[in-house]
Amino acid sequence: MSKRNMDKMPLLEHLREFRKRFLRSVISIVIASTAGWFLYDRIITQLAKPVCDLDAARATGSDECGSLYISGVLGPLNLQIKVAILSGLIIAAPIWLYQLWAFIAPALHRKEKRYSILFLFAATPFFALGATIGYLILPIAIKVLFGFTPEALANLVRFDDYLDFVLRIILLFGLAFELPVFLLTFNLIGFLKGATILKPWRIWVFSITLFAAALTPTSDPITLSFLAGPLIFLYFLAGFISLLLDRRRDKRKQGEDLAEFDPSASPLG
């Protein structure tokens, strides 16, 4: 690594770098939120399906849709703003995740900078995978949560609270699935060794399970396993791939060292 990269970055330069990355992230979220604003009807129709079918309710001219309702004069406007912002966070996630990565890993070799592009391409499908799993478990989670309602009572849910809950779950699931991407990228730039990743595996498994238990909306083991199971698998997969990459790098380094060593140039030769 160059001397310039080894030197500590001044605080002012850190702040400038943070401001640049932050502004780019905000701009991407604003643009994505604008798209979410215009796609509002499609978004709420899709996300409301675990509770009610908005298309069917509109077709029949019904004034009610399951347990969902909107209250207040500003209720509809606040709902659309909230959905647009949260949708923007989800849609723009690959961009602001990359900006986060670019901020926390600035001191790279010239050859290592290509891993920033690889990070961007890897972060997108993994985030999409996590968000998809989060969306797929919603019917199960909502069914379990509604099951706690006493039979003599009706459970009415504010539409904005419901969509806020749904979009947050999707966002958090997507972020959780970025764990292997960060681990592998840190290994590729030489920041983490595979042995370092796998050695405290018990702590990792416990932490992932605890994180999943706190993140999932229900306490049932089925919903918990939907998040914890894939994350634990991806953690071990990232660790074993890192071990293979470490061995490959060690062999290449040994080959370079042998090539530099010339016995004929030795005083004993």
N, C-alpha and C positions, 0 to 999 in steps of 0.2 A: 504494500500500500504506500502511496506517495506520502512524502513528508507533510504536504498540505492537508491531506486527508487525516493524517495522524494527529495533527494539531487540533486543539479544541476550537470549535467554532465559537466566535464571539457571541455574546448574548443578543446584541442588536441584529446580527445576521440570522440568528435563530428565530427572532421575532419576525424578521422580514420573510424568511422562508415559511414560517407558520401562517403569516398573513396571506401570502401568495397561494398556498395550498388551501387555506380556509375559504378564500374568495372563489377559487375555482370550484370547490365543493358546493358552496352556496349557489353559484350560478347554475351548476348542473342540477341541483335540487329544485331551483326555481323553474327552470325549463321543463323538468319532468313533472313538477306540480301543475304547471300550466296544461300539460297533456292530461294529467289526472282530472283537472277541472272540466275539460271538455268530454272526457270519457266517464264522467261521474255516474250517469245512468247505468252504463254497462257494468261498472265496477260494483255498485251497490246491488244490482240484480244478481250478479254472480256470488257475491259474498253473503247475501241474505238467504241463499238456498238452503243451508242447514236448518233454518227456522221457518222460512216461508218462501213461496214462489211468487215473486213480484210480477212476473209476466202473466201468470194465471190470474192473479188478483186484478191486474189492469184489464185483462180480457173480459172478465166477468163483471167489471165495474164495482167490485167490492170496496167498501170503505175501510176494511180491516185486512191485516196480513199477519196471521199467526199471533205471536205475543209482542210484536214490535209496534212502537208508536213514536211519534215526534210531538214534542210539546213546546210551547212558547212561540212568540212572534218571530224571534231570531233563530229558532230551532233549525229550520231547513237551511238557512244560510250558514250557520255555524257547522252544521253537519257536512255541507259540501266543501267548506274550507278545510275542515279536519281531514276529510277523505282525500282531498287533493294534496295536502301536505304529506300525509303518511304514504300515499301512493307515490309521491315524488321521491321520498326517502327510499322506498323499495326499488323503484325503477332506476334511480340514479346510483344505487348502491355500488355497482362496480367502479364507478368513477370516483366517488368519495372514498372508497376503500383504497383505491390506487393512490389517491392523494395522501391518505394516511400512511401508506407504505412508503411513498416517496419522501415523506417527512422524517420517518423514524429510521430510515436506512439510506442516508445521503452519502456516506463515505464508502463508496464502492470502487473497485477497480474498473477500468474502462471495459474490460471483458465481462465483468459481473453486471454491468448496467443492463445487459440484455435480459437478465432475470426479472427486471421490473416489468418488461413487456409480457414475459411468461406469467408473472403474477397476475397481471390484468386478465389474460385469457383464461387462467385457471380459476380465478376468483369468481368470474361470472357464472360458469356452470355449477360450481359448488354452492354459490348463493342461491341459484335457481333451484337446485336440488333441495336445499334446506327449506326454502320458501314453499316448494311444492308439498313436501312432507308436512309442514305446518298447516297448509290448507287442507290436506287430506285427513288430518286427524281432527279437524274442527267438528264434523258431525258427531264423532265419538265423544269428544270433550263436552260439547253442548248437551248431548243426550244425558251424559253422566251428571252434569251440573244441574240440568232441569229436573233430574230424578230426585233431587233433594227437596223439591217443592212439596209441601204437604198437600194431600189430595183435596182437602176442603178449600184450598186457596188457589187463586189464579196468579201466574207469574207474568207480569207485564214488564217488558224490557224497553228502555229508551233506545231508539235506533242509533243515536250517536254513540251511546255507551257500548252498544253491541259492536258496531263497526270499528270503534277505537280498540276494543278488545281483540277483534279478529285481525286487524292490520298489525297490531303490535306483536301478536303471536307469529304471524308470517315473517315480520321483520326480524324478530329475535331468533327464530329458527334458521333463517338465512344467514344471519351473522354467526351463529354457532357453528355452522358448517364451513366457516372459513378457517377453523382451527388447523386442519391438515395443510392448507395452503400456506399459512404463515410458518408452520413448522418446517415444511419442505423448502420454502424459499430461504429461511434463515440458515438451513443446512447448506443450500447451494452457494450462499455467499460466505460460508465458513464461520458463521456466528454460532451455530449449534451443531454438535456432533450427534450422530445417531445414538451412541451410547448414553449421552447426556439426556436425550429425549426418553429413552426406554428405561433407564436405570430406576427412576422413581415411578414406575408404572402403577404401583398400588395407589400412590397419592393421586396420580392422574385419573385412574378409574374411579376412585372415591370422589374426586373433585367434579368429574364429568357427571356422575350420578347425582351428586348434590346439586349441581347447577341445573340439571334437567328436572329434578324434583321441584326446585324453586321456580323454574321457568314455565313448566307445563301447568295449565289451568286447573287440572284435576289431580287427585292423589292416587288414582287407580294405576296398577302396574302396567296395563296395556298402553295407556297414553305415555307413561314415563319411558317405556321401552322403545317407543317410536323415535324418541330423541336420543336417549342415552345409548341404545344399542348401536346405531350407525356411527355415532360420534366415537365410541370406544373402538369400533372396528377401524375407522379412519385414522384414529390416533396411532394404533399399532401398525397400520399399513404405512403411514408416514414415517414412523420410526424405523421399520425394516427397510424401506426404500432408502432412508438416510444412511443406514449401515452399509448398504450396497454401494452407495455413492462415495462414502468415506473410504471403503476398501479400494474402489477404483482410483480415487485421488491419491491414496497412499502408494499404490502400485505405479502410477504415473510419476509420482515424485521420486520414488526409488529408481525408476528408469532414467529420469533426468539426472539424478545424482551420479549414477553409474556412468552415464555418457560424459559427464563433466570430468570424471576422474580418469586420468591418463597415466597408466603405470610407467610408460616410457619416460614421462616427464618427471618422475619421482627421483630424488637423489639416490635411492636404493636401486634404481633400474639400471 
